[in-house]
């Protein structure tokens, strides 16, 4: 594949004069945007009771306050990546970040559940434009030698944001800053987003796919419809006891995506401007990495939801005590990510494979600990293993983007980034849906005590199996990121 840069000559002067400093600013700007997205995908969890009390939101409305963002974001990622390829990744990133910041303001001042849901839809759409440009910009800005560290930081931020989000939501809501209650969970994005836009205008380089010709409206519609028909029942089906409509929608979604693939092949033959560059899937590294990322999202969706319920409903810990486990997992992920970034250039796929084995072994030990101690476990024994689990997950998440996308041609960076992020979101939605099978088979959401502990230990085997499957998939990833 070609490795020629497609960066346009319109890059800002500071970038040309001080590449080290400007690249550091570029990294900080795009990772800040990714952090805002990762946090906003999960920050509402612990704030939902306060939102319901303040706005009078029904249970259905609370579901949609969460789902409106997740669904809109997942549906738009492929299109967002292609928009960056066509019209410039800097331009689309700044547009998406600006709209995301304004949508956060609308979320923070919403006076009714309906307005909040509408603002969350806008926020998700803006994130879908913003986020694919993050990986694409890193891909074309950093050379092969420094890209691994940049991608590693991306993986770290993405993982940490989703773990820290519920903690931040609880802290900000409980703090009741300026008597605003839950609203600061969204308003905190305003100064961050404004700073990202100002710095981005000054320092971000522009790049695009010079071979791209035009948008593919039919492909955009088919991909969005197919993903909607799959992700909607995955997101909402559990609340409706998985009635027949959920299965019918998912089957219809698969059929629509099949039509989409046929249409994309025809579009490629006709004018060479499909929405998705299907030739990317002929690269076994990309296909294996994408599948591994899907599995990573899946295990995250299964594990973290069931683990929170185990900590609070099974062990009877308070939300504050349970947050200790999130902190342990976050510290572990940071440590694992930093180690992975220092080793992946030399050891390649062996690094995330070691992380998968470490996480799997720790969870097997966690299973034994819970089985022997049960409800007698306190906060420290329940939270401490999460250091090692987080360490292993950090060793996976940090290098996986680099190992998957590192050899992709620059002019396909946006499309590849959109697919990579879509795999993550679909995996999380699928994992969350699968908790009905692997966790809620014999208990309900309000069950307390030993039955919850049993359900959680049973679910751990599914997570361990997914980690071992990822280990096998990663055999197809590069042994090294580049020659030393």
C-alpha positions in Angstrom: 0.0 0.0 0.0 1.0 3.6 -0.6 2.4 5.5 2.4 2.6 8.9 0.7 1.1 11.6 2.8 -2.0 13.3 1.6 -1.5 16.3 3.8 -2.3 19.4 1.9 0.1 22.4 1.6 -2.4 24.5 3.6 -1.0 23.3 7.0 -0.6 26.1 9.4 2.8 27.9 9.6 3.4 26.9 13.2 3.3 23.3 12.1 6.0 23.8 9.6 8.2 25.9 11.9 8.0 23.8 15.1 6.8 20.3 14.2 7.5 18.9 17.6 5.5 21.5 19.5 2.7 21.7 16.9 2.3 17.9 16.8 2.0 17.9 20.6 -0.7 20.5 20.3 -2.4 18.5 17.5 -2.3 15.4 19.7 -3.7 17.3 22.7 -6.5 18.9 20.7 -7.8 15.7 19.0 -7.5 13.6 22.1 -9.4 16.2 24.1 -12.2 15.8 21.6 -12.1 12.0 21.9 -12.2 12.3 25.7 -15.3 14.5 25.5 -17.0 11.9 23.4 -16.0 9.0 25.6 -17.2 10.8 28.7 -20.5 11.9 27.2 -21.3 8.3 26.2 -21.4 7.2 29.8 -21.5 10.3 32.0 -25.3 10.3 32.2 -25.6 6.9 33.9 -25.2 8.1 37.4 -27.0 11.3 36.8 -30.3 9.8 35.4 -32.1 9.8 38.8 -31.3 13.5 39.3 -32.4 14.2 35.7 -35.7 12.4 36.3 -36.4 14.2 39.6 -35.6 17.6 38.0 -37.4 17.2 34.6 -40.0 14.7 35.4 -38.6 12.3 32.8 -40.4 8.9 32.5 -38.5 5.6 32.4 -38.8 5.6 28.6 -37.5 9.1 28.4 -34.5 8.2 30.5 -33.7 5.4 28.2 -33.7 7.7 25.2 -31.5 10.3 26.9 -28.8 7.7 26.8 -29.8 5.9 23.6 -30.2 9.1 21.6 -26.5 9.8 21.8 -25.3 6.3 21.4 -27.4 5.5 18.4 -26.9 8.7 16.5 -23.1 8.4 17.1 -22.9 4.8 15.9 -25.0 5.5 12.8 -23.0 8.5 11.6 -19.4 7.2 12.1 -18.9 5.7 8.6 -20.3 8.8 7.0 -18.3 11.1 9.3 -15.1 9.3 8.3 -15.9 9.7 4.6 -16.7 13.4 5.0 -13.3 14.0 6.4 -11.7 12.2 3.4 -13.7 14.3 1.0 -13.8 17.8 2.5 -10.8 17.8 4.8 -10.3 16.2 8.2 -9.4 19.5 9.9 -12.5 21.2 8.5 -14.9 18.4 9.5 -13.2 17.9 12.9 -13.6 21.6 13.8 -17.2 21.7 12.5 -18.1 18.6 14.5 -16.3 20.0 17.7 -18.1 23.3 17.4 -21.5 21.7 17.0 -20.7 19.2 19.8 -19.9 22.1 22.1 -23.1 24.0 21.2 -25.2 20.8 21.7 -23.6 20.4 25.1 -24.8 23.8 26.0 -28.3 22.9 24.8 -28.2 19.7 26.9 -27.1 21.7 30.0 -30.0 24.2 29.7 -32.7 21.8 28.5 -35.9 22.4 30.6 -37.7 19.2 29.5 -36.9 15.6 28.7 -37.9 16.1 25.0 -35.5 19.0 24.6 -32.7 17.1 26.3 -33.2 14.1 24.0 -33.2 16.3 20.9 -30.0 18.0 22.1 -28.4 14.5 22.7 -29.3 13.6 19.1 -27.5 16.7 17.9 -24.6 15.9 20.2 -24.3 12.3 18.9 -24.4 13.5 15.3 -21.6 16.1 15.9 -19.5 13.4 17.7 -19.9 11.2 14.6 -18.4 13.9 12.5 -15.7 14.7 15.0 -14.4 11.4 16.2 -13.3 9.7 13.0 -11.1 12.6 12.2 -9.1 11.9 15.4 -7.5 8.7 14.3 -7.3 9.9 10.7 -5.5 13.1 11.8 -3.1 11.1 14.0 -2.5 8.7 11.1 -1.4 11.4 8.6 0.3 13.7 11.1 2.7 11.3 12.9 5.4 9.3 11.1 5.7 5.6 11.5 8.1 5.9 14.4 6.0 8.1 16.6 2.5 6.9 15.5 2.5 4.0 18.0 2.7 6.4 21.0 0.0 8.7 19.5 -2.3 5.8 18.8 -1.6 4.3 22.2 -2.7 7.6 23.9 -5.8 7.5 21.8 -6.6 4.0 23.0 -6.0 5.0 26.6 -8.2 8.0 26.4 -11.0 6.1 24.7 -10.9 3.3 27.4 -10.5 5.6 30.4 -13.3 8.0 29.3 -15.8 5.2 29.3 -14.7 4.0 32.7 -14.4 7.4 34.4 -17.6 8.8 32.9 -20.0 7.3 35.5 -17.7 8.4 38.3 -17.5 12.0 36.9 -21.3 12.1 36.4 -21.9 11.1 40.0 -19.3 13.5 41.4 -20.6 16.5 39.4 -24.2 15.8 40.2 -23.6 15.3 43.9 -21.4 18.5 44.0 -24.4 20.5 42.8 -22.1 23.2 41.4 -23.8 26.7 41.4 -27.1 24.8 42.4 -27.2 23.4 38.9 -27.7 19.8 39.9 -26.9 17.4 37.0 -26.4 20.1 34.3 -22.6 20.5 34.8 -22.1 17.0 33.4 -22.8 18.7 30.0 -21.7 22.3 30.7 -18.2 21.2 31.5 -17.7 20.6 27.8 -18.1 24.3 27.0 -14.6 25.6 28.0 -13.0 22.4 26.8 -14.7 22.5 23.4 -14.0 26.2 22.9 -10.3 25.7 23.7 -10.1 22.7 21.3 -11.6 24.7 18.5 -9.3 27.8 19.1 -6.2 25.6 19.2 -7.4 23.5 16.3 -7.8 26.6 14.1 -4.3 27.6 14.8 -2.4 24.3 14.8 -4.3 21.4 13.2 -2.9 20.4 9.7 -5.4 19.8 6.9 -5.5 16.5 5.0 -7.9 14.7 2.7 -8.3 11.9 0.1 -7.3 13.4 -3.2 -8.7 10.5 -5.1 -12.2 10.9 -3.6 -14.8 12.4 -5.9 -18.2 12.8 -4.3 -20.5 11.7 -1.6 -22.6 8.6 -1.9 -26.1 9.5 -0.6 -27.6 6.1 -1.3 -24.7 4.4 0.5 -25.1 6.7 3.4 -28.8 6.0 3.7 -28.4 2.2 3.4 -25.6 2.0 6.0 -27.4 4.2 8.5 -30.7 2.3 8.0 -28.9 -1.1 8.4 -27.0 0.0 11.5 -30.2 1.5 13.0 -32.1 -1.7 12.5 -29.4 -3.6 14.3 -28.4 -1.2 17.1 -31.9 0.0 18.1 -33.1 -3.5 19.2 -29.6 -4.1 20.8 -30.0 -0.9 22.8 -33.6 -1.1 23.7 -34.6 -4.7 23.4 -33.8 -5.7 26.9 -36.3 -3.2 28.3 -39.0 -4.8 26.1 -38.2 -8.4 27.0 -36.7 -9.2 23.6 -40.1 -9.5 21.8 -40.4 -10.7 18.2 -39.9 -7.2 16.8 -36.3 -7.1 18.1 -35.4 -10.2 16.1 -37.2 -9.1 13.1 -35.5 -5.7 13.1 -32.0 -7.3 13.4 -32.7 -9.7 10.5 -34.0 -6.7 8.4 -30.8 -4.8 9.4 -28.6 -7.6 8.1 -30.5 -7.7 4.9 -30.2 -4.0 4.4 -26.4 -4.2 5.1 -26.2 -7.0 2.5 -27.9 -4.7 -0.1 -25.4 -1.9 1.0 -22.4 -4.1 0.3 -23.8 -4.9 -3.2 -24.5 -1.2 -3.8 -20.9 -0.3 -2.7 -19.4 -2.8 -5.1 -21.5 -1.4 -8.0 -20.6 2.1 -6.9 -16.9 1.3 -7.0 -17.2 -0.1 -10.5 -19.2 2.8 -11.7 -17.2 5.9 -10.5 -14.8 4.7 -7.8 -16.4 6.8 -5.0 -18.1 4.4 -2.6 -18.9 5.3 1.0 -16.8 2.4 2.3 -13.6 1.4 0.7 -14.3 -2.4 0.6 -10.7 -3.1 -0.5 -9.7 -2.4 3.1 -11.1 -5.7 4.1 -8.8 -7.6 1.8 -6.0 -6.7 4.2 -6.1 -9.5 6.8 -4.5 -7.2 9.4 -7.3 -4.7 9.1 -10.0 -7.3 9.2 -8.6 -9.1 12.2 -8.0 -5.8 14.0 -11.5 -4.6 13.3 -12.9 -7.9 14.6 -10.7 -7.8 17.7 -11.9 -4.2 18.4 -15.6 -5.4 18.0 -14.8 -8.1 20.6 -13.1 -5.6 22.8 -16.3 -3.4 22.8 -18.4 -6.5 23.4 -16.5 -7.7 26.5 -16.5 -4.1 27.8 -20.3 -3.9 27.4 -20.8 -7.2 29.2 -18.3 -6.8 32.0 -18.6 -3.3 33.2 -22.4 -3.3 33.4 -22.6 -6.6 35.3 -19.6 -5.7 37.5 -21.3 -2.5 38.7 -24.5 -4.4 39.6 -22.4 -7.1 41.3 -20.6 -4.4 43.4 -23.8 -2.6 44.5 -26.6 -5.2 44.4 -24.5 -8.3 45.2 -22.0 -7.0 47.8 -24.2 -4.1 49.0 -21.6 -1.4 48.5 -22.6 2.2 48.1 -22.0 4.0 44.8 -19.0 5.8 46.4 -17.5 2.5 47.5 -18.1 1.0 44.1 -16.4 4.0 42.5 -13.1 2.8 44.2 -13.2 -0.1 41.8 -13.6 2.3 38.8 -10.6 4.2 40.1 -8.5 1.0 40.4 -9.5 0.0 36.9 -8.6 3.5 35.5 -5.2 3.4 37.2 -4.5 0.0 35.9 -5.5 1.0 32.4 -3.2 3.9 32.4 -0.3 1.7 33.6 -1.0 -0.9 31.0 -1.3 1.6 28.2 2.0 3.3 29.1 3.8 -0.1 29.2 2.2 -1.1 25.9 3.3 2.1 24.2 6.9 1.5 25.2 6.8 -2.1 24.0 4.6 -2.3 21.0 7.1 -1.0 18.4 9.4 -3.8 19.2 7.1 -6.6 20.2 4.0 -5.8 18.1 1.0 -8.1 18.6 2.6 -9.9 21.6 1.8 -6.8 23.7 -2.0 -6.9 23.4 -1.9 -10.6 23.5 -0.1 -10.5 26.8 -2.8 -8.0 28.0 -5.6 -10.4 27.0 -4.0 -13.3 28.9 -3.3 -11.1 32.0 -7.0 -9.9 32.1 -8.3 -13.5 31.5 -6.1 -15.0 34.2 -7.1 -12.2 36.7 -10.8 -12.7 36.0 -10.4 -16.4 36.6 -8.8 -15.6 39.9 -11.6 -13.1 40.6 -14.1 -15.8 40.0 -12.4 -18.0 42.6 -12.2 -15.1 45.1 -15.9 -14.3 44.8 -16.9 -18.0 44.9 -15.0 -18.6 48.2 -15.7 -15.3 49.9 -19.1 -14.3 48.5 -20.9 -11.5 50.2 -18.2 -11.2 52.9 -16.0 -9.4 50.4 -15.3 -5.8 51.3 -14.5 -2.8 49.1 -10.7 -3.5 49.0 -10.9 -7.2 48.0 -13.6 -6.4 45.4 -11.7 -3.5 43.9 -8.1 -4.6 44.1 -8.2 -7.1 41.2 -9.4 -4.4 38.9 -5.9 -2.9 38.9 -4.7 -6.0 37.1 -7.8 -6.3 34.9 -7.5 -2.7 33.9 -3.7 -3.1 33.3 -4.5 -6.0 30.9 -7.2 -4.0 29.1 -4.9 -1.0 28.8 -2.3 -3.2 27.1 -5.0 -4.2 24.6 -6.8 -0.9 24.0 -3.7 1.3 23.7 -1.9 -0.5 20.8 -4.8 -2.0 18.9 -5.6 1.1 16.8 -2.0 1.3 15.7 -1.7 -2.4 14.9 -4.9 -2.3 12.9 -4.6 1.0 11.1 -0.8 1.6 11.0 -0.3 0.3 7.4 -3.5 1.8 5.9 -2.8 4.2 3.1 -3.2 7.8 4.2 -6.0 8.6 1.7 -8.1 5.9 3.2 -7.5 7.0 6.8 -10.9 8.6 7.4 -12.9 5.6 6.0 -10.8 3.1 8.1 -11.1 5.3 11.2 -14.9 5.4 10.8 -15.1 1.6 10.5 -12.8 1.1 13.5 -15.0 3.4 15.7 -18.2 1.8 14.4 -16.9 -1.6 15.4 -16.3 -0.3 18.9 -19.8 1.1 19.2 -21.5 -2.0 17.8 -19.5 -4.2 20.1 -20.5 -2.2 23.2 -24.2 -2.3 22.1 -24.0 -6.0 21.5 -22.2 -6.6 24.8 -24.8 -4.6 26.7 -27.6 -6.5 25.0 -25.9 -9.8 25.8 -26.1 -9.1 29.5 -29.7 -10.3 29.2 -28.3 -13.7 28.3 -25.1 -13.9 30.3 -26.1 -12.0 33.5 -29.9 -11.6 33.7 -30.9 -15.1 32.9 -32.0 -16.0 36.4 -32.1 -12.6 38.1 -33.8 -9.3 37.6 -32.4 -5.7 37.8 -33.6 -5.4 41.4 -32.3 -8.7 42.7 -30.0 -8.4 45.7 -27.5 -10.7 47.5 -25.9 -14.1 46.6 -28.0 -14.6 43.5 -26.3 -11.6 41.9 -22.9 -12.9 42.8 -23.6 -16.2 41.2 -24.8 -14.5 38.0 -21.7 -12.3 37.9 -19.3 -15.2 38.3 -21.1 -17.1 35.6 -20.8 -14.1 33.3 -17.1 -14.0 33.8 -16.6 -17.1 31.7 -18.1 -15.4 28.7 -15.7 -12.4 29.2 -12.7 -14.8 29.6 -13.7 -16.7 26.5 -13.9 -13.4 24.5 -10.4 -12.4 25.7 -9.0 -15.7 24.6 -10.8 -15.3 21.2 -9.2 -11.9 20.9 -5.8 -13.4 21.6 -6.3 -15.8 18.7 -7.5 -13.0 16.4 -4.4 -10.9 17.2 -2.2 -13.6 15.7 -3.0 -11.9 12.4 -1.7 -8.6 13.5 1.8 -7.4 12.8 4.7 -8.9 14.8 6.2 -5.4 14.8 4.9 -2.0 14.0 8.0 -1.2 11.9 11.5 -2.4 11.5 14.0 -1.3 14.1 
